Amino acid sequence: DGIEPDSVMYGCLMKFAMECGRTSLLNDLAAKVSQLDIQHYMTMIRAAGSEHRVDRAFAIFEQLKTTISPDIAAYNSLLDVCCRAGDMTRAKELAEEMRQLNMVDSITYNTLFKGLLDVGDMQAARRLQQEMTQAGVPPNDVSHNCLINAAVKAGNLSEAWDLVHSMEKHGIPPDRYTVSTMMKTLRKDTPPGHSQKCFDLLVRSGVDLCQDEILLNIVIETTCRHRDFKRIEWIVQSFETSIMRPSTPTYGSLIKAYGLLKRPKKCWQMWKEMTELRGLKPTDIVIGCMLDALVCNSLVDDAEQIFAEQSYPPNVILYSIIFKGLSCSHRPKRAMDLWRSMRKQGLKMNTVGYNSILDSQARQGNMEEMFEILEAMDEESVKPDGVTHSIIVKAYCVRGDFQNAMQAIRNMQDSKVQHDAVVYNTCLDACSKKGRLDLVETLLQDMIQHNVSPTNFTLGIVVKAYGRAKQLSKAFQMVEDLPKIGKFKPNGQVLFSLMLSCINNGAPEKVLAILNEMRSLGHEIDGKAYQVLISGLVKTGSLREAVALVDEAYGLRHPKKKCSSLNSIANAWRPCLPRFSEGIGGLKWVCRSWNVCGRRSYQ
């Protein structure tokens, strides 16, 4: 329309061109500006920085100095270019020039900070932190978060925590970046207590998860990976009381959380809200979360329906989830039909996918179908792994063919296939359930002989086996010996199994001692476990121990350690009251305990 853009409009256009990576267009626009101001020059400097053209950025800065006196923002822009390009020599030279001109602020230090940390110079970053304090520019949240992130990347958790505590000591509250960085450190092999420290930091920071989707997703994924049900419950409650409108990936995380909490109706609510109410298209990852949530809640037909309705081309992961569901629901024929249909479509599976379909047949001991699948693996040059061999061992165990199961393990050893305790655990579990203690002991010796480290799962199987065989002393000996060999600490499930073995072997007096050991190791016993233990004690006539356990559950011995699931404990008494063999004396003990606890209705 014949309207010539003014300087401000040209500045906006130049900025847009820079953000789109259109450097040539930016230069053309700059040529049309009659007189460039400092914002125009800074845009050109940043554009050069995005291409890591340090010399070009300095040339533009020198041009700026001939017409305008550069301010601290212009200097910081040039410093940022040097740091982004990893040219710390010129960055340090420029920073020294800025100090001499008294053109230094917190942004200057933080920019230099990031540059030093990006090149891995932690010591120089530490020195810079001290210099900031001496210069009257104390490190702020950005500085501390940069250091914490660098320590985490280097795998130095203790230093990261020291930096978090230093941050708080200087009166700087941890923010969402701090929490996100520390949450990302949670892995399956994290040191004991580290998970608790991370969640304590989250609570201490006061960060609202539902105001930061990235942090919310990190926390949900972390708690789901660790199966921390209490915190998952807390997270979804926070979400339900918020006004957040989740994005598609967040819907996937929430569906996963609700699935682990065994709330399939909520999974469906999230799915329908996402697809129908808001019209969002789920990614294959979100579809996988929904399928897995349904499968884990025994809704395999619903999972298959969603699987069939999707417009995305099916991939191996989605098929594997369906196979897992069909396996758990004992539908091997349907699994084979689906696999054969998939092969006709030309979709090839990887080892993980084949293991899923193999497992569906192994659970029923269908060896012919398994051989068909193994032949297909060979045709497609898919190499079996340790899990594959474990599934083969399971199939033989299901059929009660322990000789071939043991032979399969030896073949795996001879062929040097990498394997772990999973293979042995599969066979150990089957032998234990069939009462073959001789084979359990043979396998355990073979396992140790071949330097395969036992796990908590191994220990749990062995404890149950010796408990069934009325060899309680050996069960205790295994709890003492195997953790030393495998370098692990007995978990709550193992100690719970040991307590049940004590009850079933006429040693109820040892239950409370094991319970105290559980607490010393940081394990919590829930209401359902209390229910099983109390019922077992009552049925065996061990009323004093049962009442002591009730006191323990209600926090009468340790008020701060009161069990959170008391209803299930109360239910433990219902079927057991008519079976008291001790008559009035036993009932008085029970009534006294329930009277103290306020459960008069059970008198």
N, C-alpha and C positions, 0 to 999 in steps of 0.2 A: 504493500500500500504506500510505498515511498517513505515509510517511517524509518529513520536511522536509529538503531539501538544506542542507548547512552552507555556510559562507563559501567554503571551498576549492572545493566542487563548483560553486557559483554562479560562481566565478572562471573555472573551466574552461568552463562553458556560455557565459559572456560572451565568452571568447576564441574559441570555435568560431563564435559568432554573428557576431563581427567578421570572422573569416576568410572567412565565407560572404557577407559584405556585408549581413547582416540587422540593420541599425542599430536598427530599431524593436523587434525582439526583444531586442536587447542592452539597450536602455533599460528595457524591461519587466522584464528580469531584474535590472537594477541597482536598480530600485524595490523589489524584494522582499528585497534584502539589508539586514539590520537596521543594520549598520555597515560602510560601504565602507572597504576598506584601500587602500594605495597601488597595489597591483597592479590592483585594480578600476578605479581612476581612470586608470591608464596605458592600460588596455585601451580605456576610453572615449575618451581623447585620441587614440589611434591610429585608432579607428573614425572620429572626426571628420576625421583627416588623410587617410584613404582617400577621403573625399568632398571633400577640399580645403576644408573648413570651418574656416578659421583662427580666426575669432571664436568659434565653438563650442568649439574646443580650448582657447582662452584662458579661456573662461568656466568650463570644467570644471577647469582648473588653479587658477583663483582659488577655486573651491569646495574643491578639495583643500587649499589653503593655510589655509583656515579650520578644518580639522579635524586635519590632519597636516602636519608639516614636510616639504616635498618634498626628496627626495634628488637626486643628480646624474643618476640614471637617468630620473627624472621630467622634469627639465629637458631632458635630451637628447631625450626623446620629443616634447616640445613644439617643440624646435628642428627636429626632423625634419619635423614637420607644416608649419612655415613654409617650409622648404627645398623640400619636395615640391610645395607650392603655388606656388613661385616668388616668395613674398613675402620678398625678401631684406632689405627695410628693417626689418621686424619681427624677422627672423632676426638681423640685426646688433645690433639693440637688445637682444634677449634674450641674445645672446652676451656683450655688454658687461655686462649685469646678472650673468651667471654668473661673469665674471671678477672682478667686485667681491666676489662671495660666495665666491670661490675654489672654484667648482663647475665646473672645467674639466678634462677629460681628453682622451685621444687620440680617443675617440668623438665628443666635442664638435667638435674641430677637423675630423675627417674628414667629419662631417655637414655642417658649414659649407662645407667644401671641395667636396663634391658639389653643394651648392646653387649656389655661385659658378660652378662649371664648367657646370652645367646651363643657366645663363642666359648663358653665354659670356664671363664676366668672368675671363679668364685672368690678367690682371695682378693683380687682387685675390687670386686663388688663390695666385699666386707670393709676394705679400706675406705672406699667411697662413702659407705654408710657412716663411718666415724667422722669423715671430713664434713659430711652434711650437718652433723650435730655441732661440730666446732664452728661451722660457718653460720650457725643460727637458723639453718633450714632443716629441722628434724625430720627423719624419715616418716613418711605418711603411710596410709594403707596400701597405696600402689607399690611403694618400695618394699614393704614387708611381704606383700603377696608375690612379688617377683622373686624374692629370695626363697620363699617357701616353695614356690613352683620349681625353682632350680634344684633345691634339695630333694624334692620328690622325684624329679626326672633322673637325678643321679642315684636314686634308690636309697638315700640316706634318711630313713624315717626319724631316727632320733634327733638329727639336726633340724628336720622340718618341725618337729614338736617343740624343740628349743626356740625356734624362731616364732612359732605361734605364741608361746608363753611370753617371749620378749615383747611381741606386739601388744599383748594384753597388759603387760607390766608398764608399758609406755602410755597406757590409757587409750589405745587404739582398738576399738572392738572388732573382732573378726566379722567379715562381711560374707556375702554369698560366694565371692571368688575364693576366699579362704576355705570355706566349708566345702565347696566343689572340689578344690584341689586335694584336700585331705580325704574326701569320700572316694576319689578315684584310686586311692592307694589300697582300698579294701579288696583283697583277693582271697582265694581259698587258703593260701599259705601264709596269711598275715599272722604276726606274732600274737600270742594270747593277750587279751586286754586292749589291743589296738582298735578293734571294732567299737568297744564301749567308749574309748576316748574320742573317737570320731563323732559318735552320736551325742556324747556329752558336749562336744564343741558345737554341734548343731543347736542343741537346746540352749546353751549358754549364749550363743550369738543372737538368739531371738529372731533369726531370719524366717520370714514367712515363705514356706515352700511353694505355696500356691500363687506367689507373685513372681516366680521365676521358673518357667517351664523346664529349662535346661537342668537346673538344680533338682527339681522335682523328679525328672526322669532318672538322673544319676542316683538319687536316694532310693527310688523304687527299685531300680535294677540291682542296686547293692543289697538291699534288704531281701529281695527275692532270691538272689544268688546265695545268700547266707541262710535263707529260710527263717528269717527273724520275724515270726508271725505277730508278735506283740507290736513291733514297730510298723509292720505292714498295716496292721489294724489302725494304729494311730495316724498313719499317713492318709489312708482312705477316708477316715473320719474328718481329717482336716480338709481334704478335697471336697467332701460332701457339704461342708458348712461354708465353703468359699463361693465366689462368683466366677471362678475361672471357666473360660471357654477353651477346652483343650484342643490342641492341634492333633493331627492324625497320629504322629508317633506317640504322643502322650496318651491317647486312647489305647494304643497297644500296650503301654506300660501298665495302665490302670486295669485293663482286662487281665493281664498276667497276674497282677496283685489279687484281684478278686478271685481268679481261678485258684490260686494257692490257698486262699481263705475258704475255699469250698463254697463259693457263692455264685453258682452259674446264672442265677436270675439277674444278678448285677452285671455279669459279663454280657448277657443278652441286652440289658438296658443300655450299656455303653455302646454296644455294636449298633443297635437300632437308632440311638441318638446320633451316632456318627454318620451312618449310611442313609437313614431315612429322614430324620429331622433336620440335619444340617447338610445333607447331600455331599459329604466328603467321601472321596474314593480311597478305600484302604490300600496300603501298599502290601506287597507280599509278606513283609515282616509282620505287619499288623494281622494279616490273615493267619499267619503262623501262630501268633500269640492267641488268637481266638480259637483256632483248631486245638492247640495244646491245652487251653483252659477247659474246653469241652471234653476232650479225651481224658484228662486227669479227673474229671468229675463224672466219668462213665457215661457221657452223652455222645457216644460214637456216631449214632445215626444223625444227630444234629450236625456233628462235625463233617460227616460225609455230604450232607445237604449243602452246607456252606462251600465245601470244596468243589462240588459240582456246579454251583452257581457262579463262580468267579470267572471274570473275563480274562484274568491273567493266565498265561500259559502255565500249567502246573510244573513245579520244579521238584527236584529230588527231596528237598527239605520238607515240603508240604506232604509229599507221598509218605515220607518216613514217619511223620506225625500220625497220619491215618493208619499206617501199618502198626504203629505202637498201640493205638487205640484198639484195633482189631485183635492184636495180640493179647492185650490185657482183658478184653471181653471174651476171650476164648472162641474166636471166629476164624480159624485157620483157613477154611475153604474160601471165605469171602476175601481174605488177604491174598490167597493164591490167584483167585480170579482177577483181582485188581492188578496184581503184578503182571500177569500174563497179558492183560489188556494194555498195560503201560508199555510192555515190550513191543507189542504190535504197533504202537504209535511211534516207535523208534526212540523213545526216551531212555537213555542209559543212566544207570545209577552208579554212585560211588560206593566205597566200602561201608560207610555209615548207613546208607539206604539199604544195602544188601543185608547188613546185620539186623536191621529192623524186620525185614520180611523173614529172615532166618529164625529170629526169635519167636515169631508168631507160630512157626511150625515146631520149634524145639519145645515149647511149653506143652505141646500135646504128644511129643515123642514121634512126630511124623518124619521118619528117616528118609522115606522115598522122596517126599517133596523136598527135603533138605538137600538130597543128592542132586536133584534137578536144579535147584538154585545154585549150588556150588559149581555145577557144570557151566551154568550161564555166566557165573563170575569168571571162570577160566576162559570161556570164549571171548569175553569182553576185556580180558587182561586186567581184571580188578583183583588186586592182591589182598588176600585175607590178612587180618591183623590179630592181635591178642584177643580182642573182643569176639571175633569170629570163632576162634578156637574155643573160647569160653562157652559160646552158645552151643557148639558141637558137644562139648563135655556135658552141658546141661541136658541136651536131648537124650544122651545115653543114660544120664542119671534119672531122668523122668521115666524111662523104660525099665529102670532098675538094673541096667547093664553096667555095673560098676567096673567090671573087668575092661570093657572097651573104653569106658570113661578114663580109667587110669592109663590105658594104652594111648589114648588121644593126648593126654598130658605129656607122656614120654616122647611121643612123636614130635610134639611141639618143641620139647627141649632139644631133641636130636637135630631138628631142622633150624635151630638157632632163631626161632621166631621170638621177637621181643614180647615178653608177657609180664604181668604183674600178679598181685594177689587175687585179682578178680577170678581168674581161671580156677585157682585152688579153692577159693571161697565157694564157688558154685558146686564143686564136688564135695567139699567139706559139709556144706549145708544139707545136701541130699543124703550123704552117709549118716549124718547126725539124726535126721528125721526118721531114717530107717533103722536106727539103733545100732549101726555098725561102728562102734567105738574103735574097733581094731583098725578099720580103714581111716578113721579120723586121725588116729595117732600116727599111722604110716604116712598119710598125706602131710601132716604137720612137720614130721621129720624131713620128708622130701623137700618141702617148701624151704625150710631153714638151710638144708644142705645145698640147695641151688641158689642161695643168697636172695631169695624173694622175701622182701620185708612183709611181715604180717601187719594187718591193720586192725582198727577197732572192730570192723565187721568180722574179721577172722576170730578175734578174741571173743566176741559175742557168741559165735557159733560154738566154739570150744567150751565156753562156760555152760551153755545150755546142754551140750552133749554130756559133760561130766555130771551136771545136775540131774539129768534123766537117769544116768547110770548109778546114782547114789554115791558118787565119789566127790563129795564136797571139798575135801582137802586139796584134791588135784585142781578143782576149779579155782580155788584161791591161789594155788601155786601158779597157774597160768596167768592170772591177773597180775601176779608179781613179776613173772619172767618175760612174757611176750612184749609188753610195752618197752622193756629194755632192749630187746632184739630189734623191734620195729621203730624205736625212738619216738614213741608217742605216749600220750597220757590217756588212761581209760576214760571214755565219754560216758554220758548219763545213761545211754541205752545199755552199755555193758554192765555198769554198776546196778542198774535196775534188774537185769537178768540174774545177777549174782544174789540180789536180795530175794528174788523169787525162789532161786535154788536153795537158799537158806531156809525159807519157809517150808518148802516141799521136802527138805531133808531133816526136819525136826531141829533146826538151829535158829529159832526166831530171835534169840537174844542178840544175834549178830546184825540184825537189820538196822537198828539205830546207829550202830558204829559205822556201817557202810553209808548210811544217810548223811552222817556228819562228814565223812570223807568226800561225798559228792559235793557238799556245800563248800568244803575247803578248796575243791578244784574248780569252783565257780559254776557248777551245774545246778539248775533249778528243777525241782520235781513238781509236776503239775497235778491238778486234781484227779485226772484219770488214773495216773500212776498211784496216787494215794489210795484211790478206790480199790484198785487191784490188790495192793499190798494189805490193806485193812481187811478186805474180804478173805484173803488167803489166811491171815493170822486168825481171824475169827473161826473159820472153818476147821482149822487145825487145833482149836481150843486154846490158842495163845492170847488170852484176853488181856493180860497185863501189857503185853507188847502192843496189842491193837489199840488200847486206850492211850498208851504213850505216843503212838503214831498220830492218833486223833489230836492229842495235845499239841504235838509238833505241827500238824497241819493248820490248826487254828491259832497258832502263834502264842500258845500259853507258856511254852518253854522259851521261845525266842519271839517276842511280840513283833519285831521288825521283819520276821521271815514268815509271816502268815501267808498261807496258800491263797491264790486268787480264785480258784475254782472249787468253792466249798460245797456247792450243790451235789457234785458228783461224789463227794466223800459221804454226805448224808445218805445218798442212794446205796452206798456200799453196805449199810446196815440192814436194809429192808429184807433181802432174801436170807440174811444170816441169823436174824434174831431167833427164829424157831429152832435153830440147830445147836443152841448152847447146851453143852453137856454138863457144865459145872453148876447148873441150877441157880438158886437165889444168889449165891456168892458172886458168880460171874455177872449176873444181871446188875447187881449193885455197883460193880466196877463200871459197867457201861453207862448206867444211869447217872453215876456221879460225874463222869466225864461230860455226858451230853447236857446235864443240868448246869454245869459250869459254863458250857459253851452256849447256853440259851436254847438248846434243842429239846425242850421239855416234852414236845409232842412225841418223841421217840421213846419215852418211858413206858 
